[in-house]
Amino acid sequence: MTASRDEIADDITNAYRAYATAKATPSPVVQAQLKRIHAACTRGAKWGPRNVPRGKRSHPELGEQLVLAEWLDIRVGEYGWIHVPNEGRRTWRTGASLKAQGLKAGVPDVLIFKRPPLDPAAHGVALELKRPGATYSAVSPQQRAWLRSFLHLGWLAAWKAGADEATAWLTKLGY
């Protein structure tokens, strides 16, 4: 049975509201909900929230980003962070146009402008999100350079393998 788009969106919202309200490890029931939603996102469910892949190809990083986006909306607020959409296939014309407009390779996936509550000296947080199980070699030289640049500017910057690792780190920062 395939869940409808609204049912999956409601499930994500309910699960993350419960998780964010508790500000702790989710209960086994919430964990089960999150695993089901995450599996649907990463396997390219027929229906899903936002732009979940619909084909047979798997996009695990997209599913992780969707989970992280819901978590950040609840914990940081809708206007406290952004996702930089550098990934994706484009025509050469679109790519050239975006480059001329200032698109830069390697910019971290997530920029959080709200100062970390437990480290108010930091100006913000730059986070490069990779698929679960990824290693340091998955981070490109341009991405490493951008993360170092943010560190030099007084931001906290890191790469994390999966939404679970990212949310655990952000929770330690007080979000």
Secondary structure, 3 states (H helix, E strand, C coil): CCCCHHHHHHHHHHHHHHHHHHCCCCCHHHHHHHHHHHHHHHCCCCCCCCCCCCCCCCCHHHHHHHHHHHHHHHHCCCCCEEECCCCCCCCHHHHHHHHHCCCCCCCCCEEECCCCCCCCCCCCEEEEEECCCCCHHHCCHHHHHHHHHHHHCCCEEEEEECHHHHHHHHHHCCC
